[in-house]
Amino acid sequence: MNLGDILTGSARVHPDTTALVWDEGGGRRTYRELNRRADALASALAGGLGVQPGDRVALMMYNGPTLLEAMFGVWKAGATVVPLNARFTPDEISYHVADSGAKVLIAGRDFAASLIAMRDRIAVGALVLEGGGDGALDLDAIAAEHAGRAAPPVEVADDDVAWIAYTSGTTGRPKGAMLTHGCLTFVAVSWLADLQRLEPEDVGLYAAPLTHGAGIMALAFTMKACTQVLLQPTGFDAARFLATIARERVTHTWLVPTQIKMVLDHPGLDGADLSSLQTIVYGGAPMHVEHLKEAIRRIGPVFVQLFGQTETPMTATYMRREDHIVDGPGSEHLASCGHVRSGMEVAILDAEDRRLGTDEVGEICVRGPAVMKGYWERPEASAETLRNGWLHTGDIGRIDEQGYLYIMDRSKDMLISGGLNVYPREIEEVLLRHPAVSEVAVIGVPNEQWGETAMAVVVRADGAAVTEAELKDFATEHLAPYKKPRAFEFVAALPKTTYGKIDKKALRAPHWAGRDRMV
């Protein structure tokens, strides 16, 4: 099915249900209104803008009603969405637009001035901005001109590309994962089967960018005609997040681990009204066990974990609320990322793509209907990543006898010290047990004797004065000698990528400048 039909169907059955809430509750739009506005944009794209089925349309907006209208409007026109991160630099914007071959770029008014200034670097047929501008078309005027018109009748196949999701680019230029209409329809349905059992009476909250993982969640919420609350316009504010849950009686949301940590650190958490909250789905980066235990104790038994990648959008494994056991039998599973998702297959393979046995360590590989079609115009990279019918994730892990998957680390993050594999995440989990450690990232740094050794970059907890010697002693109690960090660095904050993940590439770079290790 065309993903645009998801909105069409919900508007037909639940036309007067509130679809969107924004601007601190002051802005509201029904499913009928949302669908009509998406239809108008689809008509404009296929009409005056000459967008044909299969053409790419780039979207650059903060979370807001226009972004969802544009996403569904592009799909209704049979075109492909290319979401752009709101934090992209001009170089990154021009790269993504050029690489995808986008025919049109639609952007919010927050980006109008910067995009007009770099207009000659954006290789698109039409630049469409909220409010228009010098040489740019006015999105509001286009929508008004086509108001009341139905979306063009467009047929799409399950294998047609709906979304080009670019990797974060931590190991080179980002590649565009081609996610098809069939893939994303399956992802939405499996979200409802595994993660959040939604009904039209539910209220979902978007606290992460819809141009990334939260946009996938929007398909499931729209499919069930839920009310969708948009935090806007920029950044993540824990106080606003907590207040919005109470005001709108939010039942379901999705956060990345760094956002959960920000909520835990907020002084207003313990007095917040979270009584309506049923689930917080989390993923996108490692969630350390000590932080997870604290979150369960203070926020409640509402957490559902997912593991997946851009190339298999959040659909590989999951861990139910009921599996989030803090103490006693079963609590060991908190260190895992759950078990395989409905309709998918996960295996641990060796270097020759042979299946490994229980608790044997190898590469985590995935196959099933949620896997990407391939990388946009990257046939060699596609063949390498999808070889022998498996998506090779680049993550190193093991599966226990109960089927729970444990991620040891990213293959690029693993370090080899004196010929022995060292997994930074294992060291990080140990150091986070120390009460003076708020955040930590472990990286490999060069060592003449051992090749490389572990270094811990630490953010102290508020008011803590822990020393390097104290943390070395603590590590000695819990880690084998070859795993212990040889050095510690204390920083005010860890660098993050535009998607909220700890940027280990940035941490490693100064230590490996001029050397051979891929940072």
Secondary structure, DSSP 8 states (H G I E B T S, - for coil): --THHHHHHHHHHSTTSEEEEETTTTEEEEHHHHHHHHHHHHHHHHTTT---TT-EEEEE--SSHHHHHHHHHHHHTT-EEEE--TT--HHHHHHHHHHHT-SEEEE-GGGHHHHHHTGGG---SEEEETT-BTTBEEHHHHHHHTTT---------TTSEEEEEE---TTSS--EEEEEHHHHHHHHHHHHHHT----TT-EEEE-S-TTTHHHHHHHHHHHTT-EEEE--SSS--HHHHHHHHHHHT--EEEE-HHHHHHHHH-TTGGG---TT--EEEE-SS---HHHHHHHHHHH-S-EEEEEEETTEEEEEEEE-GGG---SSTTGGGGGS--EE-TT-EEEEE-TTS-B--TT--EEEEEESTTS-SEETT-HHHHHHHTGGG-EEEEEEEEE-TTS-EEEEEETTT-EEETTEEE-HHHHHHHHTTSTTEEEEEEEEEEETTTEEEEEEEEEE-TT----HHHHHHHHHHHS-GGGS-SEEEE-SS--B-TTS-B-HHHHHHHHHTTSSS--
